[in-house]
Amino acid sequence: MRILAALMLGMLFGLGILISGMGNPAKVLNFFDVAGSWDPSLAFVMAGGLLVNVLGHQFVMRRSAPMLAQQFELPATSPVTGTLIGGAAVFGIGWGLSGFCPGGLIPVLGLGRSGPLLFLLGLLVGLGAARLRMVRQRFTPSEAES
């Protein structure tokens, strides 16, 4: 049941991405072009998503447990670190250059265009590089000695 619910919600998200035009990189890039052909529709999509999230969170958190799990699994709060800021910056730069973000990429992968596939390749290379950096940081000689 959980897998079916995840599939249905993922399909709803993908449909929303496609209907809103956020799968079109030109539309996204026009949002960032404030001095040229600026298109504010991305701001409305974000505001709509934020509104749904805030209202949904208020509704769901009144329950004693989620519908398809024994208990809520909420992330612990963590401090803002240089790694978090750097990752956010790389994400934003990639989004601004390509017009794709990972969530908006998934629904357009099946359209057979080369742009989404190139972005996916870059995303996978970036994820691999970040993973390699994290592994190397964990096993540096200075940390192993302490």
Backbone as CSV, one residue per row, in Angstrom:
resi,resn,N_x,N_y,N_z,CA_x,CA_y,CA_z,C_x,C_y,C_z
1,MET,0.827,-1.203,0.000,0.000,0.000,0.000,0.866,1.260,0.000
2,ARG,1.980,1.203,0.767,2.870,2.372,0.835,3.497,2.659,-0.521
3,ILE,3.885,1.604,-1.237,4.501,1.790,-2.552,3.488,2.369,-3.532
4,LEU,2.260,1.883,-3.483,1.217,2.411,-4.353,0.946,3.885,-4.043
5,ALA,0.891,4.237,-2.767,0.670,5.633,-2.379,1.823,6.510,-2.860
6,ALA,3.069,6.029,-2.712,4.228,6.787,-3.179,4.180,6.969,-4.692
7,LEU,3.807,5.923,-5.414,3.702,6.002,-6.866,2.647,7.024,-7.277
8,MET,1.489,6.968,-6.654,0.406,7.895,-6.994,0.785,9.343,-6.677
9,LEU,1.415,9.563,-5.528,1.824,10.922,-5.172,2.928,11.421,-6.100
10,GLY,3.846,10.537,-6.483,4.877,10.916,-7.443,4.295,11.282,-8.794
11,MET,3.299,10.524,-9.231,2.646,10.837,-10.497,1.889,12.161,-10.414
12,LEU,1.264,12.426,-9.282,0.573,13.701,-9.088,1.569,14.858,-9.125
13,PHE,2.729,14.678,-8.481,3.773,15.700,-8.497,4.255,15.935,-9.934
14,GLY,4.538,14.866,-10.661,5.000,14.993,-12.035,3.980,15.675,-12.925
15,LEU,2.712,15.330,-12.741,1.644,15.971,-13.507,1.600,17.463,-13.195
16,GLY,1.746,17.805,-11.923,1.768,19.221,-11.533,2.935,19.964,-12.159
17,ILE,4.100,19.314,-12.201,5.280,19.918,-12.840,5.001,20.190,-14.317
18,LEU,4.421,19.212,-14.995,4.156,19.368,-16.426,3.070,20.409,-16.693
19,ILE,1.980,20.376,-15.924,0.887,21.336,-16.129,1.351,22.767,-15.856
20,SER,2.182,22.938,-14.830,2.641,24.281,-14.477,3.705,24.807,-15.434
21,GLY,4.240,23.945,-16.292,5.267,24.369,-17.232,6.673,24.309,-16.674
22,MET,6.835,23.793,-15.476,8.153,23.777,-14.853,9.069,22.705,-15.431
23,GLY,8.563,21.863,-16.295,9.397,20.912,-17.013,10.042,21.543,-18.240
24,ASN,9.637,22.766,-18.572,10.183,23.500,-19.708,11.316,24.394,-19.204
25,PRO,12.574,24.078,-19.520,13.679,24.865,-18.984,13.629,26.336,-19.387
26,ALA,13.074,26.647,-20.558,12.989,28.046,-20.986,12.103,28.843,-20.035
27,LYS,11.032,28.244,-19.573,10.130,28.931,-18.638,10.835,29.210,-17.315
28,VAL,11.599,28.233,-16.853,12.342,28.402,-15.605,13.423,29.453,-15.783
29,LEU,14.162,29.379,-16.882,15.241,30.352,-17.114,14.696,31.767,-17.246
30,ASN,13.495,31.925,-17.809,12.895,33.253,-17.912,12.561,33.824,-16.533
31,PHE,12.334,32.977,-15.557,12.103,33.472,-14.196,13.359,34.148,-13.662
32,PHE,14.519,33.595,-13.992,15.785,34.153,-13.506,16.247,35.358,-14.326
33,ASP,15.640,35.616,-15.464,16.040,36.718,-16.344,15.258,37.979,-15.995
34,VAL,15.563,38.558,-14.830,14.786,39.717,-14.349,15.018,40.961,-15.198
35,ALA,16.127,41.032,-15.924,16.397,42.206,-16.749,15.897,42.042,-18.177
36,GLY,15.410,40.866,-18.523,14.967,40.610,-19.897,13.532,40.150,-19.954
37,SER,13.336,38.922,-20.373,11.983,38.393,-20.557,11.500,37.682,-19.287
38,TRP,11.444,38.412,-18.193,11.102,37.841,-16.891,9.693,37.255,-16.904
39,ASP,9.562,36.051,-16.361,8.283,35.344,-16.259,8.070,34.996,-14.786
40,PRO,7.154,35.667,-14.089,6.972,35.439,-12.653,6.195,34.170,-12.307
41,SER,5.804,33.369,-13.284,4.938,32.220,-12.992,5.597,31.208,-12.058
42,LEU,6.919,31.071,-12.071,7.591,30.153,-11.159,7.357,30.577,-9.712
43,ALA,7.333,31.873,-9.454,7.061,32.359,-8.097,5.668,31.934,-7.642
44,PHE,4.701,31.961,-8.549,3.349,31.530,-8.200,3.287,30.027,-7.942
45,VAL,4.050,29.258,-8.730,4.103,27.803,-8.510,4.719,27.526,-7.140
46,MET,5.820,28.214,-6.821,6.464,28.028,-5.517,5.544,28.442,-4.375
47,ALA,4.878,29.577,-4.530,3.968,30.048,-3.481,2.810,29.069,-3.295
48,GLY,2.284,28.542,-4.383,1.209,27.547,-4.292,1.680,26.292,-3.584
49,GLY,2.876,25.826,-3.915,3.434,24.647,-3.249,3.669,24.880,-1.772
50,LEU,4.162,26.070,-1.443,4.397,26.409,-0.042,3.081,26.467,0.725
51,LEU,2.056,27.041,0.127,0.749,27.125,0.782,0.177,25.728,1.043
52,VAL,0.231,24.869,0.034,-0.263,23.498,0.205,0.529,22.794,1.307
53,ASN,1.845,22.986,1.332,2.684,22.350,2.335,2.344,22.827,3.735
54,VAL,2.213,24.126,3.928,1.906,24.673,5.256,0.544,24.177,5.742
55,LEU,-0.450,24.240,4.879,-1.790,23.785,5.282,-1.807,22.270,5.511
56,GLY,-1.172,21.531,4.625,-1.112,20.080,4.785,-0.372,19.680,6.048
57,HIS,0.709,20.378,6.356,1.478,20.076,7.573,0.613,20.288,8.815
58,GLN,-0.125,21.385,8.834,-1.008,21.656,9.978,-2.058,20.554,10.136
59,PHE,-2.606,20.115,9.041,-3.623,19.066,9.064,-3.038,17.730,9.514
60,VAL,-1.915,17.336,8.919,-1.322,16.027,9.192,-0.789,15.938,10.614
61,MET,-0.176,16.990,11.099,0.449,16.924,12.423,-0.571,16.892,13.565
62,ARG,-1.834,17.074,13.260,-2.875,16.921,14.293,-3.168,15.451,14.555
63,ARG,-2.732,14.593,13.652,-2.965,13.152,13.791,-1.945,12.563,14.762
64,SER,-2.285,11.433,15.343,-1.346,10.768,16.260,-0.267,9.997,15.499
65,ALA,-0.559,9.597,14.253,0.408,8.860,13.434,0.033,9.047,11.966
66,PRO,0.990,8.844,11.073,0.660,8.915,9.639,-0.294,7.788,9.237
67,MET,-0.910,7.929,8.084,-1.860,6.905,7.626,-1.186,5.582,7.289
68,LEU,0.032,5.618,6.765,0.672,4.400,6.282,1.968,4.070,7.021
69,ALA,2.069,4.515,8.265,3.253,4.198,9.074,2.862,4.187,10.550
70,GLN,3.735,3.605,11.366,3.457,3.508,12.799,3.617,4.840,13.519
71,GLN,4.604,5.642,13.059,4.888,6.920,13.717,5.471,7.891,12.703
72,PHE,5.468,9.180,13.067,6.092,10.191,12.226,7.604,10.066,12.340
73,GLU,8.290,10.235,11.237,9.752,10.237,11.225,10.205,11.602,10.743
74,LEU,10.323,12.532,11.668,10.693,13.898,11.346,12.196,14.069,11.486
75,PRO,12.816,14.834,10.593,14.262,15.031,10.689,14.610,15.895,11.896
76,ALA,15.769,15.619,12.464,16.264,16.461,13.552,16.760,17.769,12.952
77,THR,16.646,18.823,13.704,17.178,20.089,13.218,18.701,20.015,13.241
78,SER,19.304,20.643,12.276,20.757,20.648,12.212,21.237,22.051,11.883
79,PRO,22.453,22.381,12.290,22.948,23.738,12.060,23.251,23.985,10.579
80,VAL,23.256,25.242,10.212,23.646,25.627,8.861,25.166,25.542,8.795
81,THR,25.669,24.757,7.859,27.107,24.541,7.715,27.582,25.039,6.357
82,GLY,28.878,25.124,6.199,29.442,25.506,4.914,29.089,24.514,3.823
83,THR,29.033,23.236,4.192,28.664,22.204,3.218,27.230,22.414,2.742
84,LEU,26.328,22.749,3.645,24.933,23.009,3.270,24.848,24.222,2.351
85,ILE,25.531,25.292,2.695,25.504,26.507,1.874,26.135,26.237,0.510
86,GLY,27.255,25.516,0.496,27.905,25.179,-0.774,27.027,24.320,-1.652
87,GLY,26.374,23.326,-1.059,25.473,22.470,-1.824,24.296,23.250,-2.381
88,ALA,23.749,24.154,-1.576,22.637,24.989,-2.051,23.087,25.892,-3.190
89,ALA,24.301,26.415,-3.088,24.830,27.284,-4.147,25.018,26.501,-5.446
90,VAL,25.587,25.303,-5.353,25.783,24.474,-6.550,24.434,24.105,-7.158
91,PHE,23.464,23.762,-6.313,22.116,23.450,-6.789,21.541,24.652,-7.544
92,GLY,21.622,25.833,-6.942,21.071,27.038,-7.567,21.758,27.401,-8.865
93,ILE,23.073,27.267,-8.893,23.824,27.569,-10.122,23.427,26.585,-11.222
94,GLY,23.347,25.301,-10.884,22.942,24.301,-11.876,21.537,24.547,-12.385
95,TRP,20.643,24.917,-11.485,19.263,25.200,-11.876,19.214,26.425,-12.776
96,GLY,19.965,27.458,-12.402,19.960,28.688,-13.192,20.586,28.522,-14.566
97,LEU,21.600,27.669,-14.679,22.255,27.460,-15.972,21.460,26.541,-16.893
98,SER,20.828,25.523,-16.321,20.166,24.513,-17.147,18.659,24.681,-17.258
99,GLY,18.044,25.265,-16.239,16.588,25.348,-16.218,15.924,24.114,-15.649
100,PHE,16.734,23.144,-15.212,16.199,21.914,-14.624,16.587,21.823,-13.159
101,CYS,15.689,21.310,-12.342,16.040,20.871,-10.995,15.660,19.390,-10.950
102,PRO,16.194,18.639,-9.993,15.917,17.192,-10.000,14.428,16.850,-10.002
103,GLY,13.619,17.563,-9.257,12.190,17.262,-9.224,11.510,17.511,-10.552
104,GLY,11.871,18.579,-11.221,11.286,18.889,-12.513,11.865,18.071,-13.646
105,LEU,13.012,17.459,-13.407,13.670,16.651,-14.426,12.950,15.320,-14.658
106,ILE,12.508,14.707,-13.597,11.958,13.356,-13.679,10.785,13.253,-14.662
107,PRO,9.799,14.168,-14.613,8.681,14.018,-15.552,9.063,14.201,-17.023
108,VAL,10.151,14.940,-17.312,10.487,15.191,-18.711,11.525,14.218,-19.268
109,LEU,12.045,13.317,-18.437,13.041,12.362,-18.929,12.495,11.479,-20.046
110,GLY,11.232,11.152,-19.982,10.642,10.259,-20.981,10.281,10.919,-22.287
111,LEU,10.547,12.208,-22.429,10.168,12.896,-23.667,11.195,12.729,-24.779
112,GLY,12.340,12.115,-24.466,13.330,11.814,-25.490,14.210,12.983,-25.893
113,ARG,14.229,14.053,-25.136,15.083,15.204,-25.463,16.466,15.007,-24.844
114,SER,17.482,15.580,-25.466,18.853,15.396,-24.981,19.154,16.267,-23.762
115,GLY,18.535,17.429,-23.638,18.809,18.335,-22.514,18.603,17.698,-21.150
116,PRO,17.461,17.069,-20.922,17.257,16.412,-19.628,18.261,15.291,-19.359
117,LEU,18.628,14.554,-20.401,19.591,13.467,-20.220,20.972,14.011,-19.873
118,LEU,21.372,15.104,-20.505,22.662,15.731,-20.180,22.651,16.259,-18.750
119,PHE,21.539,16.854,-18.345,21.442,17.341,-16.973,21.530,16.176,-15.987
120,LEU,20.855,15.077,-16.294,20.903,13.900,-15.430,22.335,13.381,-15.310
121,LEU,23.045,13.345,-16.407,24.442,12.904,-16.376,25.270,13.817,-15.471
122,GLY,25.112,15.128,-15.635,25.819,16.080,-14.778,25.435,15.926,-13.321
123,LEU,24.153,15.685,-13.068,23.678,15.488,-11.702,24.328,14.264,-11.076
124,LEU,24.386,13.183,-11.822,24.990,11.952,-11.299,26.491,12.122,-11.057
125,VAL,27.183,12.817,-11.945,28.612,13.088,-11.742,28.803,13.940,-10.487
126,GLY,27.971,14.965,-10.332,28.056,15.821,-9.145,27.776,15.067,-7.862
127,LEU,26.766,14.216,-7.881,26.460,13.408,-6.694,27.620,12.470,-6.358
128,GLY,28.216,11.875,-7.391,29.352,10.989,-7.168,30.542,11.740,-6.591
129,ALA,30.808,12.930,-7.100,31.923,13.743,-6.587,31.675,14.145,-5.136
130,ALA,30.446,14.517,-4.819,30.123,14.889,-3.443,30.265,13.690,-2.508
131,ARG,29.817,12.524,-2.949,29.936,11.312,-2.142,31.406,10.977,-1.904
132,LEU,32.212,11.082,-2.945,33.640,10.804,-2.827,34.300,11.771,-1.848
133,ARG,33.925,13.030,-1.916,34.463,14.038,-0.988,34.081,13.699,0.451
134,MET,32.835,13.301,0.667,32.391,12.961,2.021,33.142,11.747,2.550
135,VAL,33.353,10.743,1.717,34.086,9.545,2.150,35.521,9.909,2.486
136,ARG,36.149,10.710,1.656,37.534,11.110,1.913,37.649,11.953,3.181
137,GLN,36.672,12.810,3.438,36.702,13.630,4.656,36.600,12.759,5.897
138,ARG,35.815,11.707,5.850,35.640,10.822,7.009,36.910,10.066,7.349
139,PHE,37.727,9.794,6.347,38.886,8.949,6.561,40.204,9.667,6.351
140,THR,40.257,10.938,6.737,41.523,11.666,6.637,42.415,11.242,7.771
141,PRO,43.754,11.273,7.599,44.673,10.835,8.660,44.513,11.623,9.959
142,SER,44.214,12.908,9.882,44.092,13.693,11.105,42.912,13.220,11.960
143,GLU,41.830,12.801,11.313,40.668,12.314,12.059,40.934,10.907,12.607
144,ALA,41.662,10.094,11.857,41.918,8.720,12.284,42.811,8.688,13.524
145,GLU,43.680,9.688,13.666,44.592,9.717,14.816,43.879,10.154,16.087
146,SER,42.833,10.955,15.982,42.168,11.457,17.191,41.180,10.529,17.800
